[in-house]
Amino acid sequence: MVGVPIGLVSGQAELWQEIRHTLPHCEFTVTKHGYYWQAALLEPMAEVRERIRRGAKQAVESAVAGEGAQPFR
C-alpha cells in the first residue's frame, strides 16, 4: 500500500534488517528469531503482547508529535 503511514511492524528479528532503511521512522517489535527454514524460536506471548502495546503507544505518540509514521512511498 503506497502512501499509507506505517507506525509499527512486528515480526521475526531479522525482518528489521530488511526494512529499517525503507521504514526508518517505524517502531519494530520482535516476536521470534528465525534459525532455519520453517524453524524459529518464539518469544513468550505475554512479553510479546506487552512489547507490541509499548511499541504501538510509542508509534502513536511519535505520530502525534509529527516525528514518526511517515507514508510509505
Secondary structure, DSSP 8 states (H G I E B T S, - for coil): -TT-B--EEEEEHHHHHHHTTT-TT-EEEEEEEEEETTEEEE--HHHHHHHHHHHHHHHHHHHHTTSS--B--
